[in-house]
Amino acid sequence: MLRTIVIGSCVQVQGTFEKELTDGRIQIRVGSRVFEGLPVTKKAA
């Protein structure tokens, strides 16, 4: 499943969901790299 995270103040990364961490952040995988950040929330239309 693809997920998008925010790293820092304005950098977003999209990749395959790896796992959820205890502090609310998630890990995603892009190729061989794993990134950690806060998930982007969905906005109501």
Summary of the structure (lengths in Angstrom):
residues: 45
radius of gyration: 10.3
end to end distance: 21.8
largest distance: 34.4
contacts: 98
relative contact order: 0.33
helix: 0%
strand: 62%
